Amino acid sequence: MKSTRGFVFRWICMLAIGFNGLCYFNSCKNDSSALGGTFFPAHTNVLQIDTLTPLVETVFLDSIPTSGTGVSLIGTYSDTVSGTIDSYSYFAIGAPSVKSITNKVVFDSLCLILKPNRYYLGDTNSVFHLNVYALTRPLDLGTHTAFYNTTVFPYQPTPLASWSGKVYPNRTDSVLIRLPDQIGKNWLDAIINNPSSISTDNAFINNYLPGLLVKGWNNQLIVGFGAKDSSTYIRMYYHNQVDAKTPLYNDFQITQTGLQFNHVDVDKSQTPFAGINSQHKLINSAETYHYAILQPLAGTAVRISFPGMDNLKQIGTYSRILQAKLLVRPLRGTYAPGNPLPPMVTLTEVTDYYTIQDSLFNSSGNYQHGDLVQDFAFGNSYYTYDITPYLVNQLNISNLNLRTRLMLIIPRPAFNTTFQRLLVNDRQAVNDPMQVSIQMLIYTIR
């Protein structure tokens, strides 16, 4: 027979120990250990812990940079969770591509052309309404490096033009908005008779058009448009007097892409998140039906912390975490094939409210985006994250003020070019609660 000092293998079935809000389940495997050498015998247990309760909060994001993304987001969308989102686009148009035109031409029309980029939120079967406004001063970054979803510039109260019709984002059919003829005639006259006043971007902006603002109205749809030279531009149509059958045109394009940005207004007053704002930046999920909302461009993210993690230290002096996984379950009924979950949701480490230190690495040293499993049929979708290194590190920090929290965030470019959202259940949710599963190796003395 083998000595009791040798390896011993035995099974222990479902030994449960509960205290301080934690419940521990032994694995069936129980091995002897060399802990203590020849001074005392020892053995090991692997405990499975699945009731570490995370604190889940919705965080208010003060501002999101939206300039230079190459995307215009225009329209209005409303529901009982996100609230009412109103998004509109500012941009500057540059000098004409054709700098010199003969005086033997006749003006035909002037159109603003917007090309969808296939992104949308809402009902594409509804009629889409747009207004185009002229800015009263040029777009200028000044000492800033970017424009934000909160940035505004003054504009004329009366729109230059309006447009209503159907938009088909997946077909990328362009939207053509007819601008006043008199504006086009003035620009054509300047190109013919006073080219120096219109031939450079600065001259055109300062003398003729400081910039444009495009807003939606009475919509239940937000549409994404390209905000580059070939997808948002003004086209002047004209023809030669001696050859009326040959159409001619001159394009005025976005040449300063860093000056284009999206402003976003969000009204959450009729939602569970009505109290969140720049003064009250956190709402506990217990106050919002046990879920939190991640929608960065609409000003919210999800923060997760583990107030009871120090209870893990009470299991025993000789113990360590083998593996810790976080399972994030979206709220059922808030996603569908036409409104899918974000394919990637990054888990980050944050201080104070939401100052990101870095994205969280897994045990293999790789960034984590959730490894989404999406189930439309039964609503059993989830994201998983390896939080082993994070918990190990946090338990080694004795000063609670130096500990960090976790935050779910949608990575760029979707972060500031879409209204992708994720509604996250907390541990107390009736259906599909968030879970934290921890395996701990425990050394105990026999």
C-alpha positions as CSV (number, residue, x, y, z in Angstrom):
1,M,0.0,0.0,0.0
2,K,1.1,3.5,-0.6
3,S,2.2,5.7,2.3
4,T,-0.1,8.4,3.6
5,R,2.8,10.8,2.7
6,G,2.3,9.8,-1.0
7,F,-0.4,11.2,-3.3
8,V,-4.0,10.5,-2.2
9,F,-6.9,10.8,-4.6
10,R,-10.5,11.0,-3.4
11,W,-13.8,12.5,-4.3
12,I,-15.9,14.9,-2.2
13,C,-19.4,15.6,-3.5
14,M,-20.9,19.1,-3.3
15,L,-19.5,20.3,0.0
16,A,-21.1,23.8,0.4
17,I,-19.9,26.4,2.8
18,G,-21.6,29.8,2.9
19,F,-20.8,33.0,4.6
20,N,-20.8,36.8,4.0
21,G,-22.8,36.5,0.8
22,L,-20.5,34.0,-0.8
23,C,-21.3,30.3,-1.5
24,Y,-18.5,27.8,-2.2
25,F,-18.8,24.5,-3.9
26,N,-16.0,22.0,-3.7
27,S,-14.9,20.3,-6.8
28,C,-14.8,16.5,-6.6
29,K,-11.1,16.4,-6.9
30,N,-8.9,16.3,-3.7
31,D,-5.2,15.8,-3.9
32,S,-2.4,15.7,-1.3
33,S,0.0,18.5,-1.1
34,A,3.7,19.0,-0.2
35,L,2.7,22.2,1.8
36,G,4.5,22.1,5.1
37,G,7.0,19.5,3.9
38,T,7.5,16.7,6.6
39,F,6.2,18.9,9.5
40,F,2.5,18.3,8.9
41,P,0.3,16.5,6.3
42,A,-1.8,18.7,4.0
43,H,-4.3,18.3,1.1
44,T,-5.9,20.6,-1.5
45,N,-9.4,21.4,-2.6
46,V,-10.6,23.3,-5.6
47,L,-13.7,25.4,-4.7
48,Q,-16.1,26.7,-7.3
49,I,-17.6,30.1,-6.3
50,D,-20.4,31.5,-8.3
51,T,-22.1,34.0,-6.1
52,L,-19.6,36.9,-5.8
53,T,-22.0,39.8,-6.2
54,P,-20.9,42.5,-8.6
55,L,-22.1,46.1,-8.1
56,V,-23.4,47.3,-11.5
57,E,-23.9,51.0,-12.3
58,T,-24.7,53.2,-15.3
59,V,-22.1,55.9,-15.7
60,F,-22.7,59.3,-17.3
61,L,-20.1,60.2,-19.9
62,D,-19.6,64.0,-20.1
63,S,-18.4,64.2,-23.7
64,I,-17.4,62.0,-26.6
65,P,-15.1,63.2,-29.5
66,T,-17.0,63.1,-32.8
67,S,-14.9,65.1,-35.2
68,G,-12.8,63.7,-38.0
69,T,-14.6,60.3,-38.1
70,G,-15.8,60.6,-41.7
71,V,-19.4,59.9,-40.5
72,S,-22.4,62.1,-40.3
73,L,-25.2,60.9,-38.0
74,I,-28.5,62.7,-38.7
75,G,-32.0,62.1,-37.4
76,T,-34.0,61.4,-34.3
77,Y,-34.8,58.1,-32.5
78,S,-36.8,57.4,-29.4
79,D,-37.6,54.5,-27.2
80,T,-38.4,53.8,-23.5
81,V,-34.8,52.8,-22.6
82,S,-32.5,55.1,-24.6
83,G,-34.9,58.0,-24.4
84,T,-35.0,60.5,-27.3
85,I,-31.8,60.9,-29.3
86,D,-31.4,63.8,-31.7
87,S,-28.2,63.8,-33.8
88,Y,-27.1,66.3,-36.4
89,S,-24.0,67.0,-38.4
90,Y,-21.8,70.1,-38.8
91,F,-19.4,70.4,-41.6
92,A,-17.5,72.9,-43.8
93,I,-17.6,72.8,-47.6
94,G,-14.4,73.7,-49.5
95,A,-13.7,75.7,-52.7
96,P,-15.0,74.5,-56.1
97,S,-13.0,71.8,-57.9
98,V,-13.3,73.8,-61.2
99,K,-11.6,77.2,-60.6
100,S,-12.3,78.8,-64.0
101,I,-15.5,78.8,-66.1
102,T,-16.3,80.6,-69.3
103,N,-19.0,83.3,-69.2
104,K,-20.9,81.4,-71.9
105,V,-22.7,79.1,-69.4
106,V,-26.1,79.0,-67.9
107,F,-26.8,78.0,-64.3
108,D,-29.2,75.0,-63.8
109,S,-29.3,74.0,-60.1
110,L,-27.4,73.6,-56.9
111,C,-27.8,70.4,-54.7
112,L,-26.4,69.1,-51.5
113,I,-25.7,65.4,-51.9
114,L,-25.5,62.9,-49.0
115,K,-24.5,59.3,-49.5
116,P,-25.6,56.8,-46.7
117,N,-22.9,54.6,-45.2
118,R,-25.3,51.6,-44.5
119,Y,-25.6,52.4,-40.8
120,Y,-29.1,53.3,-39.4
121,L,-31.1,53.1,-36.2
122,G,-34.9,53.0,-36.3
123,D,-37.6,52.6,-38.9
124,T,-36.4,52.8,-42.5
125,N,-40.0,52.5,-43.8
126,S,-40.9,55.9,-42.3
127,V,-40.5,59.2,-44.2
128,F,-37.3,60.9,-43.4
129,H,-37.2,64.7,-42.9
130,L,-34.1,66.9,-43.2
131,N,-33.4,70.6,-42.8
132,V,-30.2,72.3,-44.0
133,Y,-29.0,75.5,-42.2
134,A,-26.1,77.9,-42.9
135,L,-23.7,78.6,-40.1
136,T,-23.2,82.2,-39.1
137,R,-19.4,81.7,-38.4
138,P,-16.8,79.3,-39.6
139,L,-16.0,76.1,-37.7
140,D,-12.8,76.6,-35.7
141,L,-11.1,74.2,-33.3
142,G,-9.3,77.0,-31.6
143,T,-7.1,75.6,-28.8
144,H,-9.0,72.3,-28.8
145,T,-8.0,69.1,-30.6
146,A,-11.5,67.9,-31.4
147,F,-15.2,68.7,-31.4
148,Y,-17.5,66.7,-29.2
149,N,-21.1,65.5,-29.1
150,T,-21.8,68.5,-26.9
151,T,-20.2,71.1,-29.2
152,V,-22.5,73.7,-30.9
153,F,-22.0,76.5,-33.4
154,P,-24.5,79.3,-34.2
155,Y,-26.6,79.0,-37.4
156,Q,-29.3,80.9,-39.3
157,P,-32.8,80.2,-37.8
158,T,-34.4,79.7,-41.2
159,P,-33.3,76.6,-43.1
160,L,-31.7,77.0,-46.5
161,A,-33.6,74.0,-47.7
162,S,-35.7,71.1,-46.6
163,W,-36.1,67.5,-47.8
164,S,-38.6,64.7,-47.1
165,G,-38.5,61.2,-48.5
166,K,-37.5,57.5,-48.0
167,V,-33.9,56.6,-47.3
168,Y,-32.6,53.2,-48.2
169,P,-29.4,52.8,-46.2
170,N,-28.5,49.3,-47.4
171,R,-28.8,50.4,-51.1
172,T,-26.7,53.6,-50.4
173,D,-29.0,55.7,-52.7
174,S,-27.8,59.3,-52.3
175,V,-30.1,62.0,-50.9
176,L,-30.2,65.1,-53.1
177,I,-31.4,68.3,-51.4
178,R,-32.1,71.2,-53.7
179,L,-30.5,74.4,-52.5
180,P,-31.6,78.0,-53.4
181,D,-30.9,78.9,-57.0
182,Q,-29.7,82.3,-56.1
183,I,-26.9,80.9,-54.0
184,G,-25.7,78.8,-56.9
185,K,-25.9,81.8,-59.3
186,N,-23.8,83.9,-57.0
187,W,-21.2,81.2,-56.8
188,L,-21.1,80.7,-60.6
189,D,-20.8,84.5,-61.1
190,A,-17.9,84.6,-58.6
191,I,-16.0,81.8,-60.4
192,I,-16.5,83.6,-63.8
193,N,-15.8,87.2,-62.7
194,N,-14.0,87.1,-59.4
195,P,-12.2,83.7,-59.0
196,S,-9.8,84.9,-56.3
197,S,-12.8,85.4,-53.9
198,I,-13.8,81.7,-54.2
199,S,-10.9,79.7,-55.4
200,T,-9.4,78.7,-52.0
201,D,-11.1,77.0,-49.1
202,N,-10.6,79.9,-46.7
203,A,-11.8,82.4,-49.3
204,F,-14.9,80.4,-50.1
205,I,-15.7,79.8,-46.4
206,N,-15.1,83.5,-45.4
207,N,-16.9,85.0,-48.4
208,Y,-19.7,82.7,-49.2
209,L,-20.5,79.8,-46.8
210,P,-19.1,79.5,-43.3
211,G,-20.4,76.0,-43.0
212,L,-23.6,73.8,-42.9
213,L,-25.7,72.1,-40.3
214,V,-28.0,69.2,-41.3
215,K,-30.7,68.2,-38.8
216,G,-33.6,65.8,-38.9
217,W,-37.1,66.6,-37.7
218,N,-40.2,64.5,-36.8
219,N,-38.3,61.3,-37.4
220,Q,-38.0,57.9,-35.8
221,L,-34.8,57.2,-37.7
222,I,-31.1,58.1,-37.5
223,V,-29.1,57.5,-40.7
224,G,-25.3,57.4,-41.1
225,F,-23.8,59.3,-44.1
226,G,-20.3,59.4,-45.3
227,A,-18.6,62.7,-44.4
228,K,-15.9,62.8,-47.0
229,D,-15.2,64.4,-50.4
230,S,-17.0,61.7,-52.4
231,S,-20.0,61.2,-50.1
232,T,-21.0,64.6,-48.8
233,Y,-20.7,67.5,-51.3
234,I,-22.5,70.3,-53.1
235,R,-22.8,70.0,-56.8
236,M,-23.5,72.9,-59.1
237,Y,-25.2,72.0,-62.4
238,Y,-24.9,74.2,-65.5
239,H,-24.6,74.0,-69.3
240,N,-22.9,75.8,-72.1
241,Q,-25.1,78.1,-74.1
242,V,-24.0,76.7,-77.4
243,D,-24.3,73.0,-76.2
244,A,-27.4,72.8,-74.0
245,K,-27.5,69.0,-74.3
246,T,-24.2,68.4,-72.5
247,P,-24.6,68.8,-68.7
248,L,-21.7,70.2,-66.8
249,Y,-21.2,70.3,-63.1
250,N,-18.7,71.7,-60.5
251,D,-18.3,70.1,-57.0
252,F,-17.8,71.7,-53.7
253,Q,-16.5,69.0,-51.3
254,I,-15.5,68.5,-47.7
255,T,-11.8,69.2,-47.8
256,Q,-11.3,69.7,-44.0
257,T,-12.6,66.5,-42.6
258,G,-11.3,67.3,-39.1
259,L,-14.0,70.1,-38.9
260,Q,-16.9,67.8,-39.5
261,F,-18.6,66.5,-36.3
262,N,-21.9,65.3,-34.8
263,H,-23.8,67.0,-32.1
264,V,-26.0,64.7,-30.0
265,D,-28.9,65.7,-27.7
266,V,-30.4,63.0,-25.4
267,D,-33.5,63.3,-23.3
268,K,-33.8,60.5,-20.8
269,S,-36.5,62.0,-18.7
270,Q,-39.0,59.3,-19.6
271,T,-36.6,56.4,-19.0
272,P,-35.3,54.5,-15.9
273,F,-32.1,56.6,-16.3
274,A,-33.8,60.0,-15.9
275,G,-31.7,61.0,-13.0
276,I,-28.3,60.6,-14.6
277,N,-26.5,63.8,-15.7
278,S,-23.3,65.7,-15.3
279,Q,-24.0,66.4,-11.6
280,H,-25.3,62.9,-10.8
281,K,-23.0,60.7,-12.7
282,L,-23.9,57.3,-11.4
283,I,-27.1,55.2,-11.1
284,N,-27.1,51.9,-9.3
285,S,-28.8,49.1,-11.3
286,A,-31.0,48.5,-8.2
287,E,-32.7,51.8,-9.1
288,T,-33.1,50.9,-12.8
289,Y,-34.9,47.6,-12.7
290,H,-31.6,45.7,-12.2
291,Y,-30.1,46.6,-15.5
292,A,-27.6,49.2,-16.8
293,I,-27.1,50.7,-20.2
294,L,-24.0,51.0,-22.4
295,Q,-24.5,53.5,-25.2
296,P,-21.4,55.7,-25.4
297,L,-22.5,58.2,-28.1
298,A,-25.7,58.7,-26.1
299,G,-23.6,59.4,-23.0
300,T,-23.6,56.2,-20.9
301,A,-21.4,53.3,-20.0
302,V,-21.5,50.4,-17.6
303,R,-19.3,50.2,-14.5
304,I,-18.7,47.0,-12.5
305,S,-17.0,46.5,-9.1
306,F,-16.8,43.8,-6.5
307,P,-17.4,45.2,-3.0
308,G,-17.3,41.7,-1.4
309,M,-14.0,40.6,-3.0
310,D,-12.2,40.7,0.3
311,N,-14.4,37.8,1.5
312,L,-12.3,35.6,-0.7
313,K,-9.4,36.1,1.7
314,Q,-11.4,34.5,4.5
315,I,-11.4,31.1,2.8
316,G,-8.0,30.3,4.2
317,T,-4.4,31.5,4.5
318,Y,-3.1,29.1,1.9
319,S,-5.3,29.7,-1.1
320,R,-5.1,31.3,-4.5
321,I,-7.4,32.0,-7.4
322,L,-7.0,29.6,-10.3
323,Q,-9.5,31.2,-12.6
324,A,-12.2,33.9,-12.5
325,K,-14.7,34.5,-15.3
326,L,-17.3,37.3,-15.7
327,L,-20.4,36.4,-17.6
328,V,-22.4,39.4,-18.9
329,R,-25.9,38.8,-20.0
330,P,-27.9,41.3,-22.2
331,L,-31.4,42.1,-21.3
332,R,-33.8,40.0,-23.3
333,G,-36.0,41.8,-25.8
334,T,-33.5,44.6,-26.3
335,Y,-31.8,43.1,-29.4
336,A,-32.9,41.4,-32.6
337,P,-31.5,40.7,-36.1
338,G,-32.4,44.2,-37.1
339,N,-31.0,45.7,-33.9
340,P,-28.1,43.4,-33.0
341,L,-25.8,43.5,-30.0
342,P,-22.4,45.2,-30.3
343,P,-20.1,42.5,-31.7
344,M,-17.3,43.7,-29.5
345,V,-17.5,45.1,-26.0
346,T,-14.2,45.8,-24.3
347,L,-13.7,45.4,-20.6
348,T,-11.5,48.2,-19.3
349,E,-10.0,49.1,-15.9
350,V,-11.0,52.6,-14.6
351,T,-10.3,55.0,-11.8
352,D,-12.8,57.6,-10.3
353,Y,-15.9,57.6,-12.5
354,Y,-14.6,56.5,-15.9
355,T,-11.0,57.4,-16.4
356,I,-9.7,54.4,-18.4
357,Q,-6.3,53.1,-17.4
358,D,-6.2,50.3,-20.0
359,S,-8.2,47.6,-21.5
360,L,-8.2,44.4,-19.4
361,F,-5.9,41.6,-20.4
362,N,-6.8,38.0,-20.0
363,S,-4.5,35.3,-18.5
364,S,-2.9,34.9,-21.9
365,G,-2.1,38.7,-22.2
366,N,-4.6,39.5,-24.8
367,Y,-7.2,42.3,-24.9
368,Q,-10.8,41.1,-24.3
369,H,-13.8,42.0,-26.4
370,G,-16.3,39.6,-24.9
371,D,-16.4,36.6,-27.3
372,L,-20.0,37.3,-27.9
373,V,-22.4,34.3,-28.2
374,Q,-25.6,35.6,-29.8
375,D,-28.8,33.7,-29.6
376,F,-31.8,35.5,-31.2
377,A,-34.1,32.4,-31.0
378,F,-34.1,31.9,-27.3
379,G,-32.5,35.1,-26.0
380,N,-29.6,33.3,-24.4
381,S,-26.9,35.7,-25.5
382,Y,-23.8,36.5,-23.4
383,Y,-20.3,38.0,-23.3
384,T,-17.5,36.3,-21.3
385,Y,-14.4,37.8,-19.8
386,D,-11.3,36.4,-18.0
387,I,-10.9,38.6,-14.9
388,T,-8.3,36.3,-13.1
389,P,-5.3,38.7,-13.3
390,Y,-7.6,41.6,-12.3
391,L,-9.0,40.0,-9.1
392,V,-5.6,38.6,-8.1
393,N,-4.0,42.1,-8.4
394,Q,-6.9,43.9,-6.6
395,L,-6.8,41.5,-3.7
396,N,-3.1,42.4,-3.2
397,I,-4.0,46.1,-2.9
398,S,-4.7,46.7,0.8
399,N,-5.6,50.5,0.4
400,L,-9.1,50.5,-0.9
401,N,-8.7,54.0,-2.4
402,L,-6.1,52.6,-4.8
403,R,-8.3,49.9,-6.2
404,T,-9.8,50.2,-9.6
405,R,-13.2,49.3,-11.1
406,L,-14.1,47.7,-14.4
407,M,-16.1,49.4,-17.2
408,L,-17.7,48.0,-20.3
409,I,-17.2,50.1,-23.4
410,I,-17.7,49.7,-27.2
411,P,-14.3,50.1,-29.0
412,R,-13.7,52.6,-31.8
413,P,-14.8,53.2,-34.5
414,A,-18.3,52.2,-33.3
415,F,-17.7,54.0,-30.0
416,N,-18.3,57.4,-31.7
417,T,-19.8,56.7,-35.0
418,T,-22.9,54.6,-34.1
419,F,-25.5,54.3,-31.4
420,Q,-24.8,50.7,-30.7
421,R,-26.1,49.8,-27.2
422,L,-26.0,47.0,-24.6
423,L,-28.4,46.6,-21.7
424,V,-26.7,44.6,-19.0
425,N,-28.5,42.6,-16.3
426,D,-27.1,42.7,-12.7
427,R,-26.8,39.7,-10.3
428,Q,-30.3,40.4,-8.9
429,A,-32.1,40.3,-12.2
430,V,-34.9,37.7,-12.3
431,N,-33.9,36.4,-15.7
432,D,-30.3,35.9,-17.0
433,P,-28.4,37.5,-14.2
434,M,-24.7,38.5,-14.5
435,Q,-22.4,35.9,-13.1
436,V,-18.9,35.7,-11.7
437,S,-17.5,32.2,-11.6
438,I,-14.3,31.7,-9.6
439,Q,-12.2,28.6,-9.1
440,M,-9.9,28.7,-6.1
441,L,-7.2,26.3,-5.1
442,I,-7.4,25.8,-1.3
443,Y,-4.5,24.3,0.8
444,T,-5.8,23.0,4.1
445,I,-4.0,21.2,7.0
446,R,-5.1,17.6,7.9
